[in-house]
Amino acid sequence: MKTIFEKSNGIDGINLTDNVENIDFLPASFIKDSAVGLPQVSELEVMRHYKELSDLNFCIEKGFYPLGSCTMKYNPKVNEFLSSLEGFNLHPHVEDSMAQGSLKLMYNLQEALLKITGMDAITLQPSAGAHGEMTGMMIIKKYFDSIGEDRKKVIIPDSAHGTNPASAKMAGFDIVEIKSNSKGQVDIDALKAVLDKDVAAIMMTNPNTLGIFEEGVKEISDLMHENGSLLYYDGANFNAIMGYTNPKLMGFDVVHLNLHKTFSTPHGGGGPGAGPVAVVEKLKEFLPTPVIAFDGKQYYRNYNLKNSIGSVKDFYGNFSVLVRAYSYILMMGKNLKHASENAVLNANYLKEKLKNYYDLPYDEPCMHEFVITGERQKHENGVSTLNIAKALMDGNTHPPTVYFPLIVHEAIMIEPTESETKEKMDEFVETMISIAKEAKTNPEQILSAPHTTPVKKIDEVTAARHPDLNYIS
């Protein structure tokens, strides 16, 4: 076998090394003096090898995936087919006149999302939820700059997603945290105590990360607006309310949506995201450009927003994700509200089935997700929430989100979504009850889990103290 830099007759007499005569610029360690030594195998054997590797991975097509606050709903395969249609395979620099179909799809998606959220204007550019958050906070900052107010604070509940304070901080704000009340909701008295003319906004998720609807959201909205402040809606949990209410009705001024959660794009399989940001009328001039517009004859990218924060994503976002989301909305139509109601029904069903076996920190009706804890198991038998999560892996179930939200010790956040059947949820309940019972009678079985996965229980302490960061070729 010839090395890559060795003289060769190449293919059909073409010298493959004509353009690599001078290799002095390469370090000596990069130059091979012998054959690579790759195994000689057939295409069929290579295919089988990678199929075996893929079978080791857990995915939503294999089993239950109740990953709380991430809405790991099933992604219909028709979405994948539609997003791969040849007409959508356009060069990103193509002229608007040659991309009318794609621009029309984006425009229609904008209009659909505005109707669903109740908002007045929107951008599809941001490529993920946290990216949408930062975009929204940049809009809020530019708004206050435009009216000559240098507001420095953003209020964030202690149950918030961790990206909220990070996004606000990156946009130049100081963070003020407020505590939750005994019902797991924003403590309005605590809000009043920190609300002053230096507050630009509050960032909220409704329902919040505990899966509880914020009953005082209208009062919070009135307090903020009376103070000249704005409200930001983290749309990560929008899967619980679409078709029943919307951020505009609650009094929010800015909202981001996770298309890769609520609108069934590849997030459930670990794919790319999209985080459109919608705003009320007075904020639309601050949206990133371009926005997709229609003049009655042609769809086009509009760069003419005098106070725009500028572009936040090259080539107008993750286009294939937008196609998938639009497909899902067209398929569901008015049935989007049924997705929400089934997600809420499924979560409440699981909560009632499990609350006698695990601690329930807030015994309130939940929305699309709920939080139980492994506190009882930890104190009685030394079985932690992490142990419970690993034991679930033996039951063909992806572990839920654990240790979040941070205000709940030993938290287990469970979200079944609307996608799962009662039979599959009953299997999950049986597995969870079995783990709770075994934690009492035979805790070592749980402490040593998982037993059936390709990788068994690892030594977390050693892994944390002595991480192996070397790459071995």
C-alpha positions in Angstrom: 0.0 0.0 0.0 1.3 3.4 -0.9 1.4 6.2 1.6 -0.5 9.4 0.8 2.7 11.3 -0.1 4.4 8.5 -2.0 4.8 8.8 -5.7 2.1 6.9 -7.5 0.8 6.4 -11.0 -2.6 7.2 -9.4 -5.8 6.3 -11.4 -5.6 5.9 -15.1 -2.2 7.3 -15.2 -3.0 10.5 -13.2 -0.4 11.3 -10.6 -2.3 11.8 -7.3 0.7 13.5 -5.7 1.4 16.3 -8.1 -0.1 18.9 -5.8 1.6 17.7 -2.6 5.3 17.7 -3.7 6.3 20.2 -1.0 5.4 18.9 2.5 8.0 20.8 4.5 5.2 22.7 6.2 3.9 19.5 7.9 5.4 18.5 11.3 7.3 15.2 11.0 4.9 13.5 13.4 2.1 14.0 10.9 3.8 12.1 8.1 3.4 8.4 7.9 6.2 6.2 6.7 4.2 3.1 6.5 0.7 1.8 5.5 -2.1 2.8 7.8 -3.1 -0.8 8.4 -6.8 -0.5 8.0 -8.7 -3.8 8.3 -9.8 -5.3 4.9 -13.5 -5.9 5.3 -16.5 -6.0 3.0 -19.1 -3.3 2.9 -21.6 -5.7 4.5 -19.3 -6.3 7.5 -18.9 -2.5 7.9 -22.7 -2.0 7.8 -23.2 -4.7 10.4 -20.6 -3.2 12.6 -22.2 0.2 12.7 -25.7 -1.3 13.1 -24.5 -3.1 16.2 -23.1 0.1 17.5 -26.4 1.9 16.9 -28.3 -0.8 18.7 -26.3 0.0 21.8 -27.9 3.5 21.9 -31.2 4.2 23.6 -33.7 6.2 21.5 -37.3 7.2 21.6 -38.1 4.4 19.1 -36.8 1.8 21.5 -38.6 2.8 24.7 -40.2 5.3 27.1 -38.4 8.7 27.2 -39.9 10.7 30.0 -37.2 13.4 30.1 -38.9 16.2 32.1 -38.8 19.8 30.8 -37.4 18.6 27.5 -40.6 17.4 25.8 -39.0 14.3 24.1 -42.1 13.7 22.0 -42.1 11.4 19.1 -41.1 12.9 15.8 -43.4 11.7 12.9 -41.3 10.2 10.1 -43.3 12.1 7.5 -41.6 15.3 8.8 -38.3 13.8 7.9 -39.5 12.9 4.4 -41.0 16.4 3.8 -37.9 18.2 5.0 -35.7 16.2 2.6 -37.8 17.1 -0.5 -35.5 18.2 -3.4 -37.1 21.6 -3.7 -35.9 22.6 -0.2 -32.2 21.8 -1.1 -31.4 25.4 -2.0 -28.0 27.2 -1.7 -28.2 29.7 1.2 -27.1 32.6 -1.1 -29.9 32.1 -3.6 -31.8 35.2 -4.6 -35.3 35.7 -3.1 -36.9 35.4 -6.5 -35.5 31.8 -6.8 -36.6 30.8 -3.3 -40.3 31.7 -3.3 -41.4 28.3 -2.1 -39.1 28.2 0.9 -39.8 31.9 1.8 -43.5 31.2 1.6 -43.1 28.3 4.0 -41.2 30.4 6.5 -43.8 33.2 6.2 -46.7 30.9 6.7 -44.9 29.3 9.7 -44.4 32.8 11.1 -48.1 33.5 10.8 -49.1 30.2 12.4 -46.8 30.8 15.3 -48.1 34.3 15.8 -51.6 33.0 15.9 -50.7 30.2 18.4 -48.8 32.6 20.7 -51.1 35.7 20.2 -48.0 37.9 19.6 -47.6 40.5 16.9 -44.2 40.0 15.2 -41.7 37.2 15.1 -38.2 36.0 14.0 -37.4 32.5 13.0 -33.6 33.0 13.2 -32.5 31.6 16.6 -31.2 28.1 16.5 -32.1 26.9 19.9 -34.1 27.8 23.1 -31.2 29.4 24.9 -30.3 31.2 21.7 -33.9 32.5 21.6 -33.6 33.6 25.2 -30.5 35.6 24.5 -32.1 37.2 21.4 -35.1 38.1 23.5 -33.0 39.7 26.2 -31.0 41.7 23.6 -34.3 43.0 22.3 -35.4 44.0 25.8 -32.1 45.8 26.4 -32.2 47.6 23.1 -35.8 48.7 23.8 -34.8 50.4 27.1 -31.8 51.9 25.4 -34.1 53.4 22.8 -36.3 55.1 25.4 -33.3 56.4 27.4 -33.6 54.1 30.4 -30.6 52.2 31.7 -32.3 49.4 33.5 -29.9 46.9 34.9 -31.9 44.1 36.6 -33.7 41.0 35.5 -35.8 39.1 38.0 -35.7 35.3 37.8 -37.7 32.8 39.9 -35.6 30.2 41.8 -37.3 27.4 39.8 -36.2 28.8 36.4 -34.3 26.9 33.8 -30.6 27.5 34.2 -30.3 29.1 30.8 -32.5 32.0 32.0 -30.0 33.8 34.2 -27.2 32.9 31.8 -29.0 34.5 28.9 -29.9 37.6 30.9 -26.3 37.9 32.1 -24.9 37.6 28.6 -27.1 40.4 27.5 -25.6 42.6 30.2 -28.2 42.4 33.0 -27.7 41.7 36.7 -29.7 38.8 38.1 -32.2 39.1 41.0 -33.5 35.7 42.2 -36.8 35.4 44.0 -38.1 32.4 46.0 -41.1 30.2 45.3 -44.0 30.1 47.7 -45.4 27.0 49.4 -47.4 26.1 46.3 -44.3 26.1 44.1 -45.2 29.3 42.4 -43.7 32.8 42.2 -44.0 34.5 45.6 -45.6 37.8 44.7 -44.7 39.4 48.0 -41.0 38.5 47.2 -41.5 40.0 43.8 -42.9 43.3 45.2 -39.9 43.5 47.6 -37.4 43.6 44.7 -39.4 45.5 42.1 -38.0 49.0 41.4 -37.3 51.3 38.5 -34.0 49.5 37.8 -35.8 46.3 36.8 -36.0 45.7 33.1 -37.9 42.4 33.0 -38.9 39.2 34.7 -38.2 35.8 33.0 -40.8 33.1 33.6 -41.9 29.7 32.4 -45.6 29.0 32.7 -46.2 26.2 33.6 -43.0 26.4 35.6 -40.3 23.7 35.9 -42.3 22.0 38.7 -45.1 21.5 36.1 -47.3 23.9 38.1 -49.3 26.7 36.4 -48.5 30.1 37.8 -51.9 31.2 39.1 -50.7 34.7 39.8 -49.4 35.4 36.3 -51.9 38.2 35.5 -51.1 40.0 38.8 -47.4 39.6 38.1 -48.0 41.1 34.6 -49.9 44.0 36.0 -47.1 44.7 38.6 -44.4 44.6 36.0 -46.1 46.8 33.5 -47.1 49.4 36.1 -43.4 49.5 36.9 -42.5 50.1 33.2 -40.9 46.6 33.1 -41.4 43.8 30.5 -42.2 40.1 30.8 -40.2 37.4 29.1 -41.8 34.0 28.5 -39.6 31.0 28.4 -41.5 28.7 25.9 -39.9 25.4 26.9 -43.1 24.2 28.5 -45.5 25.5 25.9 -46.5 21.9 25.1 -48.8 22.1 28.1 -50.9 25.1 27.1 -51.1 25.6 23.3 -54.6 26.0 22.1 -55.9 26.8 25.6 -54.1 30.0 26.4 -51.1 31.9 25.1 -48.3 34.3 26.4 -50.1 37.4 25.1 -53.2 36.6 27.1 -51.0 36.2 30.2 -49.4 39.6 29.6 -46.0 38.6 28.3 -44.1 40.9 25.9 -41.4 38.6 24.5 -41.6 34.8 24.0 -39.3 32.2 22.6 -40.6 28.8 21.4 -38.7 25.6 21.2 -39.7 24.2 17.8 -37.6 21.1 18.7 -39.8 20.5 21.7 -43.4 21.7 21.2 -43.6 21.3 17.4 -42.1 17.8 17.0 -38.7 18.3 15.3 -35.7 16.1 16.0 -34.9 17.1 19.6 -36.4 13.8 20.7 -33.7 12.0 18.7 -30.9 14.4 19.8 -31.1 16.6 16.6 -30.8 20.3 16.0 -33.0 23.0 17.5 -34.9 26.1 16.6 -36.0 28.9 19.0 -38.2 31.6 17.2 -38.8 34.7 19.2 -42.1 36.6 19.1 -42.8 40.0 20.5 -45.6 42.5 21.0 -46.1 45.4 18.6 -43.9 48.0 20.4 -40.9 45.6 20.2 -41.1 44.5 16.6 -38.7 47.1 15.2 -35.9 45.5 17.4 -36.2 42.0 15.9 -33.1 40.6 14.2 -33.0 41.0 10.4 -33.9 39.8 8.0 -37.6 39.0 8.8 -39.6 37.2 6.2 -42.2 39.5 4.6 -44.8 39.5 1.8 -45.7 42.5 -0.3 -48.7 41.0 -1.9 -46.8 39.6 -4.9 -43.5 38.3 -3.6 -42.0 36.9 -0.4 -38.7 38.5 0.6 -36.2 38.9 3.3 -36.7 42.3 4.8 -33.7 44.1 6.3 -35.4 47.4 6.8 -35.8 47.5 10.6 -34.2 50.7 11.8 -33.7 49.6 15.4 -32.9 45.9 14.7 -30.4 44.2 17.1 -28.9 42.7 13.9 -28.6 39.2 12.6 -28.2 36.4 15.2 -27.8 33.4 12.8 -26.3 32.9 9.4 -28.6 31.9 6.6 -31.8 32.4 8.5 -31.8 29.7 11.1 -32.1 25.9 10.9 -34.3 25.7 7.8 -34.9 22.0 7.8 -36.2 22.2 11.4 -38.6 25.0 10.3 -39.9 22.7 7.6 -40.5 19.9 10.1 -42.4 22.2 12.5 -44.5 23.6 9.7 -45.4 20.1 8.6 -46.4 19.2 12.2 -48.6 22.3 12.5 -50.3 21.5 9.2 -51.0 17.9 10.2 -52.3 18.8 13.6 -54.3 22.0 12.9 -56.8 22.6 15.6 -55.8 19.3 17.2 -52.7 21.0 18.6 -54.8 21.7 21.7 -55.4 17.9 22.0 -51.7 17.4 22.2 -51.6 19.7 25.2 -54.6 18.2 26.9 -53.2 14.6 26.5 -49.8 15.7 27.8 -51.5 17.1 30.9 -53.7 14.1 31.3 -50.7 11.7 31.0 -48.7 13.6 33.5 -51.5 13.8 36.1 -52.1 10.0 35.6 -48.5 9.2 36.4 -48.3 11.6 39.3 -51.4 10.0 41.0 -50.0 6.5 40.4 -46.6 7.3 41.9 -47.2 9.7 44.7 -47.7 7.0 47.3 -44.3 5.4 46.5 -42.2 8.6 46.2 -42.3 12.0 48.0 -44.4 14.6 46.2 -43.0 18.1 47.2 -46.0 20.0 45.8 -49.3 18.0 45.8 -51.0 20.3 43.3 -52.6 19.4 39.9 -49.8 19.4 37.4 -49.6 20.4 33.8 -47.5 18.4 31.3 -44.8 17.3 33.9 -44.4 16.8 37.6 -41.7 16.4 40.2 -41.4 13.6 42.7 -38.3 13.0 44.9 -36.2 10.1 46.1 -35.8 11.7 49.5 -37.6 8.8 51.3 -35.4 6.2 49.6 -32.3 8.2 50.3 -32.9 8.6 54.0 -34.3 5.1 54.7 -32.0 2.9 52.6 -29.3 5.1 51.1 -30.8 4.8 47.6 -30.4 8.1 45.8 -32.2 9.6 42.9 -29.2 8.9 40.7 -29.5 5.2 41.8 -33.2 5.2 40.9 -32.4 6.7 37.5 -29.8 4.0 36.7 -32.2 1.2 37.8 -34.7 2.6 35.3 -32.3 1.8 32.5 -32.7 -1.9 33.3 -36.4 -1.4 32.6 -36.0 -0.2 29.0 -36.7 3.4 30.0 -34.6 6.5 29.6 -34.1 8.1 33.0 -36.1 11.3 33.6 -34.4 14.6 34.4 -32.9 14.3 37.9 -31.7 16.9 40.5 -33.7 19.6 38.7 -35.2 22.0 39.6 -32.6 22.8 42.2 -35.1 23.9 44.8 -36.3 20.2 45.2 -33.8 17.8 46.9 -33.4 14.5 45.1 -35.7 15.7 42.4 -37.1 13.4 39.7 -38.9 15.4 36.9 -41.1 13.2 34.8 -42.8 14.3 31.5 -44.6 11.6 29.5 -45.7 13.9 26.7 -48.9 13.2 24.7 -47.1 10.6 22.6 -47.2 7.7 25.0 -50.0 5.1 25.4 -51.6 4.1 28.7 -50.0 0.7 28.3 -46.5 2.1 28.1 -47.1 4.5 31.0 -48.4 1.5 33.1 -45.2 -0.3 32.3 -43.2 2.7 33.6 -45.4 2.8 36.8 -44.7 -0.9 37.4 -41.0 -0.3 37.0 -41.0 2.7 39.3 -43.0 0.9 42.0 -40.7 -2.1 41.7 -37.7 0.1 42.2 -39.3 1.7 45.3 -40.1 -1.7 46.8 -36.6 -3.1 46.0 -35.0 0.0 47.6 -36.6 -1.2 50.9 -36.1 -5.0 50.6 -32.9 -5.3 48.6 -31.2 -1.9 48.2 -28.0 -3.4 46.9 -29.8 -4.4 43.7 -30.6 -0.7 43.1 -27.3 0.6 44.3 -25.4 -1.7 41.8 -27.7 -0.8 38.8 -27.7 -0.8 35.8 -27.1 -4.5 35.1 -28.4 -5.0 31.6 -26.9 -2.0 29.7 -23.8 -2.2 27.5 -21.9 -0.1 30.1 -22.5 -1.2 33.7 -22.3 1.0 36.8 -19.3 3.2 36.8 -17.3 4.7 39.6 -18.6 8.3 39.6 -16.2 9.6 42.3 -13.1 8.4 40.5 -14.5 9.6 37.1 -15.1 13.1 38.6 -11.7 13.3 40.4 -9.6 11.8 37.6 -11.3 12.3 34.3 -9.6 10.7 31.3 -9.4 13.5 28.8 -6.9 11.8 26.5 -7.8 10.9 22.9 -6.2 7.6 21.9 -6.0 7.1 18.1 
